[in-house]
Amino acid sequence: MGCAPSGAVLQDPAPDIISTVEFNHTGELLATGDKGGRVVIFQREQESKQQPQRRGEYNVYSTFQSHEPEFDYLKSLEIEEKINKIRWLPQHNAAYFLLSTNDKTVKLWKVSERDKRPEGYNLKDEDGRLRDPSMITTLRVPVLRPMDLMVEATPRRVFANAHTYHINSISVNSDYETYMSADDLRINLWNFEITNQSFNIVDIKPANMEELTEVITAAEFHPHHCNAFVYSSSKGTIRLCDMRAAALCDRHAKFFEEPEDPSNRSFFSEIISSISDVKFSHSGRYIMTRDYLTVKVWDLNMENRPMETYQVHDYLRSKLCSLYENDCIFDKFECVWNGSDSVIMTGSYNNFFRMFDRNTKRDVTLEASRENSKPRAVLKPRKVCVGGKRRKDEISVDSLDFSKKILHTAWHPSENIIAVAATNNLYIFQDKVN
Amino acid sequence: MGEEEGLHQTPLLDTMFVRGLKRKCFDGEEDIEGTLAGIKAIPSYNLQRQSLLDMSLVKLQLCHMLVEPNLCRSVLIANTVRQIQEEMTQDGTWQMINTQSTGQTSLDRLVSTDILCRSSREQAEGKQVPGYSSFNKDFEDDQTQDSSETMSTSSSVQTPRNLQSNVWEMENPQESRGNFQKSLDQIFETLENKNPNSVEDLFSEVDNSYYDLDTMLTGMMSNTKMGHCDGLETFSSPTTATSNSNCKSDLNELDHIVEILVES
């Protein structure tokens, strides 16, 4: 697949570090959340016959402030406004709905268009000032007149005060009536209509916090079975839970863990086994997990080891001590499936991102950078050189820029369009066709 | 021996395995008496492990000073610290580290930890070295100042068991190990402590020189380029500027903090 940048780099006047990227269910909209609590939604242009070369570029559709910084007076701690995750709801009517969350509070936003406005009120004049009723001598029916398109975002629900620890995941259930929010130690189930209570469905907090050795790192509902969900842990395990079994899903229905390779054991083994992201395939038959060095695909019917393991940047294995020192070893990379579950993608350092074709077993490393991305130009595959002799186009491990990390990526639900967040820049790439 | 200075400047030698390096397992040892002198300033496994331990403890404390620590990161670091501690306890080296008072700064011990990155399989491919006799040599080589009481204790030991029993006569090992475990748990406990003032209390009696370490470490962590472990050189320069008394107190800072944590 040839990746061509589409619409070049989308940047707004006050760029902030992008913290989440998500396409909606049709791929028409792309939402990003950033460290400053803002959500920016891009909309794909309608393809027009007049300008066939502008095949569906994404332009800014709506921008709004989702979360503000808060202060927890009880703990004397600040609550960051950074948007950790955005998840779209399926569309029922003309309006769009999405969930956005920071560390503590989930919000349901309605994004709707307004392209008409009523004119000819009886009780107020065109400026909106109230008229004196005694001065009104005639009545008229207000009419709707077209206006410039306005997109407004309104918060419809605020789901607060349910999480002691930091929310890392939200996931909309396939019943579209409930969703879950997961923090380091607990997972809560919400009904969209009810904001003042939630059900706690997973709780791994030990009675004595001194015994804490494992936290929840990510969680997701099964795409089709509304009773099933998975959550991953910092010890590299995944648990599949069935909500029909018990109200509190502390006992898993399935437990996925790969046995440790004793010959590969080091002091950093546990840290690099910590799972940073877990995603169901669109089919619902597989789950994909991302740990520090690999991406793994698991068959739901096989718990004792993954079906496939892909090395993202194994050349970092010998640098773990340095990466521990500078905290990079704690970076949480996400991973995504393409629409047909045949290709998986994840990010790396130096603004590299990797794609793995599960069928052909081929993989490619690409770079999201301005210098290398002229519009319409095909991205050139990159290669990291690990040995002594470096070829002309290769980059050596020691030259990698570890401050340029691609943690968040998204794949269009049906087409080969990907969104890649590189710090505070968003790149959108399309498959080169025709 | 001037090996300490060499340790700071050690480049990251990821694939090279140095002859005669101290090993995790003590079977099949051979005498390294001659080879240590020939080692080109590669820190021993013990030293690197200690360095990793120190680094981890500093990281845990740093996250106390942040607004709200990332719980996942704290848990992973704490688990790493426990792993090291368990291994050191099994080795018997834990007591040795506690009882020495050599004046060597904990900063100096933040040396290249590259050997820790290697799997045990890679380490097994190299040569074995003797157990405690070389261990004693490591200490003799690495210390800059007198530590006569500990050295005499260790050098008189011929077998691991004797070493342990001798050291344990000096102080109660269960207590100190328990103290460390307890201090680790207390550090951990404060992560969810709703009263942040206690965190400040923990550090109220700490020597300010420890905060210098934090600033340096923070500055180092913000430099996310692959700073080999040459980056650790930055530690040595500030410490040379500080007085000897600071160096001495820095070494025992960990113990000092442990005492404070236990008593608070």
Interface residues (C-beta under 8 A of the other chain):
Chain A: L74 K75 S76 L77 E78 I79 D103 T164 Y165 H166 D184 L185 M209 E210 L212 T213 E214 V215 T217 S234 P262 S263 N264 R265 S266 F267 F268 E270 I271 S274 R317 S318 K319 L320 C321 S322 Y324 E325 N326 D327 C328 F330 V397 D398 S399 L400 D401 F402 S403
Chain B: L12 D14 T15 R49 L52 M55 K59 V67 E68 N70 L71 C72 R73 V75 L76 A78 N79 T80 Q83 I84 S112 T113 D114 L116 C117 R118 S119 S120 R121 D185 F188 E189 L191 E192 K194 P196 M220 M221 N223 T224 K225 M226 G227 H228 C229 G231
